[in-house]
């Protein structure tokens, strides 16, 4: 064990290792985000210890990445597990950009894909809610995880076998691999893309597949899905302007999930669309850009009121959708703020069939920050 230094702790970044006290008792789990400066000072004053680093990495922390047999702990609530998946994907992106990845890419991505499959098995609604509500991770991390989750959920409805679903999830998690260096620019850019940027964007499916091949990925379905995820039914997509049946069914499904996730996930330079608006926009483009039956299946799977959607009610309360309405039942709606705008410490279930609880508008997470802990508890309880 080694005593941590101030240079080891970065504000608003997940811990790359767990921290212990001098007696070996766990203080903070790996991935915990220190967001308050005085907490860092308190740790340094108290004395906190981390596992020893390999000799050749003494000045640079190694970041633990899961292999396919080392998934996020199944005992953790799914809502919390979503954060672990996001931090792992964020670390993977950081390693890929710096060229410091010390593990094979394939088992790392498979570990993430299995983590999504396991979470969907246990509580798909909690996973959807966590990803819709997340504001602490980079755009590309949440966009890829949300896309992979939607693909997994819709693929189950078809139904597709697990190996095919894993290839789909892996493709969803790596479809924009070659855009990692460009993404930081795009997040800050308000104007139109430059000509070189347009060329990078339009070529990124092929370049991402080539990078995956170079890093040892031999799954032909995974690679082809990455190549085709921006192709469109009418031939207006890229990079090869494929149309109709020339596009793999899995790639057509991935195109829908990718588009939805891109619409609803906020970026530093623009807010995300509300889920219902994004779904309506996709529906308007059915049969032109997207596979109509697969789009309708995706909307039916997600529902027009997906978990994590924040709403304003007719009586002035703010509420959140906790789970999907799959069989025309009343919405699983929970009030978070009363009509005077005060947070409710214990969320109250609301009957969506009552006119007083009609949804009259939608809200952004930023408008409900005072209810962050309450929101989390809704999906952390059994």
matplotlib code that plots the C-alpha trace (Angstrom):
import matplotlib.pyplot as plt

x = [0.0, 1.2, 0.1, -1.6, -0.4, -2.3, -1.3, -3.1, -6.5, -8.3, -11.4, -14.5, -12.7, -13.4, -10.8, -8.7, -8.3, -10.0, -8.7, -8.1, -7.1, -3.9, -5.6, -6.7, -10.4, -12.1, -12.7, -13.8, -14.5, -12.7, -14.6, -15.9, -15.9, -14.5, -16.4, -15.6, -12.1, -12.3, -13.0, -9.6, -7.9, -9.6, -8.3, -4.8, -4.8, -6.2, -3.9, -5.4, -3.7, -4.1, -2.8, 0.9, 1.5, 3.8, 7.3, 7.2, 4.0, 5.0, 4.2, 1.0, -2.0, -3.2, -6.9, -8.7, -10.7, -13.0, -12.5, -15.5, -15.5, -15.2, -18.4, -19.8, -20.9, -24.4, -25.3, -25.1, -28.4, -28.7, -29.1, -25.7, -24.2, -24.9, -22.4, -19.7, -20.3, -19.9, -16.7, -15.2, -16.1, -14.7, -11.4, -11.3, -11.7, -8.9, -6.5, -7.3, -6.6, -3.3, -2.2, -1.8, -4.3, -2.6, -5.3, -6.8, -9.8, -12.1, -12.4, -12.8, -15.7, -17.2, -17.1, -19.1, -21.6, -22.1, -22.7, -25.5, -27.0, -27.0, -28.4, -31.2, -32.0, -32.3, -33.9, -33.9, -36.0, -33.4, -30.6, -32.6, -33.4, -29.8, -28.6, -31.4, -30.7, -26.9, -25.1, -21.7, -20.1, -19.0, -21.5, -19.9, -19.9, -23.6, -24.6, -22.9, -24.1, -27.7, -27.5, -26.2, -29.0, -31.7, -30.2, -30.1, -33.7, -35.1, -33.0, -34.6, -38.0, -37.2, -35.9, -32.2, -29.9, -27.3, -24.2, -25.8, -27.0, -23.5, -22.1, -24.7, -23.9, -20.1, -20.7, -22.9, -20.1, -17.3, -19.1, -17.5, -14.0, -12.2, -14.0, -12.5, -9.8, -12.4, -15.1, -13.6, -13.6, -17.2, -18.4, -17.1, -17.9, -21.0, -20.6, -20.9, -18.4, -15.4, -14.7, -12.0, -14.3, -17.1, -14.7, -13.7, -17.3, -18.3, -15.4, -15.5, -17.5, -14.8, -12.0, -13.5, -13.9, -10.2, -9.1, -11.0, -9.5, -6.0, -6.8, -7.7, -11.4, -12.2, -16.0, -17.2, -20.7, -19.4, -17.1, -19.8, -22.3, -19.8, -19.2, -23.0, -24.4, -24.7, -26.3, -29.9, -32.8, -33.1, -29.4, -28.7, -26.3, -22.6, -19.9, -21.1, -24.7, -26.2, -29.9, -32.7, -31.8, -28.1, -28.0, -27.8, -30.9, -28.7, -27.2, -30.7, -31.5, -28.3, -29.0, -32.2, -30.6, -27.6, -29.9, -32.1, -29.2, -27.5, -30.7, -31.5, -27.9, -26.8, -23.5, -21.5, -22.7, -26.3, -29.0, -30.4, -33.9, -36.7, -37.3, -40.8, -39.6, -36.8, -39.1, -41.6, -38.8, -37.6, -41.2, -41.5, -38.5, -39.7, -39.5, -37.3, -34.2, -35.0, -36.5, -40.2, -41.0, -37.7, -38.4, -41.9, -40.5, -37.9, -40.5, -42.8, -39.9, -38.8, -42.3, -43.2, -42.7, -39.3, -38.0, -36.2, -38.4, -39.2, -42.6, -44.7, -48.2, -51.5, -51.6, -48.2, -46.2, -42.9, -42.8, -40.7, -41.6, -40.1, -40.8, -42.2, -45.9, -45.9, -49.5, -51.5, -51.6, -51.4, -48.0, -45.7, -45.5, -43.9, -44.1, -40.8, -41.8, -45.1, -47.2, -45.3, -42.0, -40.7, -38.9, -40.8, -38.5, -40.6, -41.8, -45.5, -47.0, -49.5, -52.4, -51.9, -55.6, -56.5, -56.8, -54.8, -51.9, -52.0, -48.5, -48.5, -44.9, -41.4, -38.4, -34.7, -32.6, -31.0, -34.4, -34.7, -31.2, -32.6, -34.3, -31.1, -30.8, -34.6, -34.4, -31.6, -33.5, -36.5, -34.4, -32.1, -35.0, -36.4]
y = [0.0, 3.5, 6.8, 9.0, 12.5, 15.6, 15.0, 11.6, 13.2, 15.1, 17.0, 15.8, 12.8, 9.2, 7.5, 5.0, 2.8, 2.3, 4.2, 2.7, 4.0, 3.0, -0.2, -1.4, -0.4, 0.8, 4.5, 5.1, 2.7, 2.8, 5.2, 7.5, 11.1, 13.7, 16.9, 19.1, 20.4, 20.1, 16.4, 16.0, 18.0, 15.9, 12.7, 14.0, 15.1, 11.8, 9.8, 7.6, 4.7, 3.1, -0.2, -0.2, 0.6, -1.5, -0.2, 1.0, 3.0, 4.7, 8.1, 7.2, 5.4, 2.3, 2.2, -1.1, -2.3, -5.3, -8.4, -10.4, -12.5, -9.4, -7.5, -4.9, -6.5, -8.0, -7.3, -3.5, -1.7, -1.3, 2.4, 2.6, 0.0, 2.4, 4.8, 2.0, 1.2, 4.9, 5.3, 2.2, 3.4, 6.8, 5.2, 3.1, 6.2, 7.9, 5.0, 4.7, 8.4, 8.4, 5.0, 3.6, 0.7, -2.3, -4.8, -6.2, -4.1, -7.0, -8.5, -5.0, -4.1, -7.5, -6.9, -3.7, -5.5, -8.3, -5.6, -4.1, -7.5, -8.3, -4.9, -5.3, -8.8, -7.4, -3.9, -2.3, 0.6, 1.6, 1.4, 3.6, 6.1, 6.4, 7.0, 9.5, 11.4, 11.3, 14.7, 13.8, 11.9, 13.0, 13.0, 10.2, 7.9, 8.2, 8.3, 5.0, 3.3, 4.5, 3.3, -0.1, -0.4, 0.4, -2.0, -4.8, -4.2, -4.1, -7.1, -9.1, -8.4, -9.7, -12.0, -12.4, -14.9, -13.7, -14.0, -11.7, -9.3, -9.2, -8.3, -5.6, -4.2, -4.2, -2.4, 0.2, 0.8, 1.2, 2.7, 6.1, 4.9, 7.0, 10.1, 10.2, 12.8, 15.0, 14.7, 17.3, 19.9, 19.1, 19.4, 23.0, 24.1, 26.2, 26.8, 24.5, 21.7, 22.5, 20.6, 18.4, 17.7, 16.7, 14.3, 12.8, 12.3, 10.7, 8.4, 7.4, 4.2, 2.7, 4.1, 2.8, -0.7, -0.6, 0.5, -2.4, -4.8, -3.5, -4.0, -7.7, -7.7, -10.5, -10.7, -10.0, -9.0, -6.5, -5.0, -4.8, -3.2, -0.5, 0.1, 0.4, 2.2, 5.5, 4.0, 4.9, 3.1, 5.6, 5.6, 9.0, 7.6, 7.1, 6.0, 3.8, 5.1, 1.6, 1.4, -1.1, -4.7, -4.0, -2.7, -5.5, -5.7, -5.2, -2.0, -0.7, -1.2, 0.3, 3.4, 4.0, 3.6, 5.7, 8.5, 8.5, 8.5, 11.3, 13.4, 13.1, 13.1, 16.7, 18.1, 21.0, 23.2, 22.2, 20.6, 17.2, 16.9, 15.6, 11.8, 12.3, 14.9, 12.7, 9.7, 11.9, 13.1, 9.6, 8.5, 11.3, 9.9, 6.3, 4.4, 7.2, 7.0, 4.1, 0.6, 1.3, -2.0, -1.8, 1.8, 1.0, -1.9, 0.4, 3.0, 0.3, -1.1, 2.3, 3.8, 7.4, 8.0, 6.3, 5.9, 9.0, 11.4, 14.5, 16.1, 19.0, 18.0, 19.8, 20.5, 22.2, 19.4, 18.1, 14.3, 11.6, 8.4, 5.4, 2.5, 1.9, 1.6, -1.6, -2.6, 0.6, 0.7, 4.0, 5.7, 4.8, 8.5, 9.9, 13.5, 15.1, 18.7, 20.0, 22.7, 25.5, 24.3, 22.7, 19.3, 16.3, 14.3, 11.1, 10.9, 10.4, 8.0, 9.8, 8.3, 9.4, 8.8, 11.7, 14.9, 16.7, 14.5, 15.0, 15.7, 19.2, 19.7, 18.2, 19.2, 19.0, 17.4, 20.8, 22.1, 19.4, 19.4, 19.7, 16.2, 14.5, 12.2, 11.5, 10.6, 8.1, 6.5, 5.7, 3.2, 2.1, 0.5, -2.8]
z = [0.0, -0.7, 0.9, -1.6, -2.5, -3.5, -7.1, -7.0, -6.4, -9.2, -8.4, -10.3, -11.7, -10.6, -8.4, -10.4, -7.3, -4.0, -0.9, 2.5, 5.9, 7.6, 9.0, 5.6, 6.1, 2.9, 2.8, -0.8, -3.7, -7.0, -9.3, -6.5, -7.6, -5.3, -6.1, -3.0, -2.4, 1.4, 1.1, -0.7, 2.1, 4.8, 3.1, 2.9, 6.5, 7.7, 5.6, 2.8, 1.1, -2.3, -3.8, -4.9, -8.5, -10.8, -10.8, -14.4, -13.6, -10.4, -11.7, -13.5, -12.0, -13.8, -14.4, -13.8, -16.8, -16.7, -18.8, -20.0, -16.8, -14.5, -14.9, -12.5, -9.3, -9.8, -6.2, -6.7, -7.6, -11.4, -11.1, -9.3, -11.7, -14.6, -13.1, -12.9, -16.6, -17.5, -15.5, -17.1, -20.6, -19.8, -18.6, -21.8, -23.9, -22.0, -22.4, -26.2, -26.7, -24.7, -26.2, -22.7, -22.9, -21.2, -22.0, -25.1, -26.3, -27.1, -23.5, -22.1, -24.4, -23.9, -20.2, -20.7, -23.1, -20.6, -17.9, -20.0, -20.7, -17.0, -16.0, -18.5, -17.2, -13.7, -14.1, -17.6, -16.3, -13.7, -16.4, -18.8, -16.0, -14.9, -18.4, -19.2, -16.0, -16.0, -16.3, -14.8, -17.7, -21.2, -24.0, -26.0, -22.9, -22.2, -25.8, -26.5, -23.3, -24.0, -27.6, -26.5, -23.9, -26.4, -29.0, -26.3, -25.2, -28.8, -29.9, -27.1, -28.5, -32.0, -30.4, -31.3, -29.6, -27.0, -29.2, -31.8, -29.1, -27.7, -31.1, -31.4, -28.0, -28.7, -32.0, -30.2, -27.6, -30.2, -33.3, -32.9, -31.8, -34.4, -33.4, -29.9, -30.8, -32.6, -30.0, -27.6, -30.4, -31.4, -27.8, -27.7, -31.2, -31.8, -35.6, -38.5, -39.1, -41.2, -44.4, -42.7, -39.8, -42.2, -43.9, -40.5, -39.5, -42.8, -42.8, -39.1, -39.5, -41.8, -39.7, -36.5, -37.9, -39.1, -35.6, -34.1, -36.5, -35.7, -32.0, -32.4, -33.0, -35.4, -34.9, -38.5, -37.4, -34.8, -37.5, -40.2, -37.8, -37.0, -40.7, -41.5, -38.5, -40.4, -43.5, -44.1, -45.8, -48.6, -49.5, -48.0, -45.3, -45.2, -45.9, -48.7, -49.4, -48.9, -49.0, -48.3, -47.7, -48.4, -44.8, -42.2, -39.9, -36.9, -38.4, -39.1, -35.4, -34.3, -36.5, -34.6, -31.2, -32.2, -33.4, -30.4, -28.0, -29.9, -29.7, -26.0, -24.6, -23.8, -25.0, -23.5, -26.3, -26.5, -24.3, -25.3, -26.7, -24.5, -25.1, -26.4, -28.9, -30.1, -30.6, -32.6, -34.8, -35.5, -36.2, -38.8, -40.6, -40.6, -43.9, -45.3, -43.1, -40.8, -41.0, -40.2, -38.4, -36.3, -35.5, -34.3, -32.3, -30.7, -29.8, -28.3, -26.3, -25.0, -24.7, -25.2, -21.5, -20.8, -17.2, -16.0, -18.0, -15.8, -16.2, -15.1, -13.9, -14.3, -10.6, -10.7, -9.3, -10.8, -11.3, -12.8, -14.7, -12.7, -15.1, -18.6, -19.3, -21.4, -21.4, -21.5, -17.7, -15.9, -15.8, -13.0, -12.0, -8.8, -7.6, -6.6, -6.1, -4.7, -6.4, -4.5, -6.0, -2.8, -3.0, -1.5, 0.8, 0.2, -3.4, -3.8, -6.3, -8.6, -10.5, -14.1, -14.8, -12.5, -14.6, -11.9, -12.7, -16.5, -18.0, -19.3, -20.0, -19.7, -17.6, -17.7, -14.9, -14.3, -13.2, -10.5, -8.9, -5.4, -5.9, -7.1, -4.0, -4.0, -7.7, -7.0, -4.2, -6.4, -8.3, -5.5, -3.5, -4.3]

ax = plt.figure().add_subplot(projection="3d")
ax.plot(x, y, z, "-o")
ax.set_aspect("equal")
plt.show()
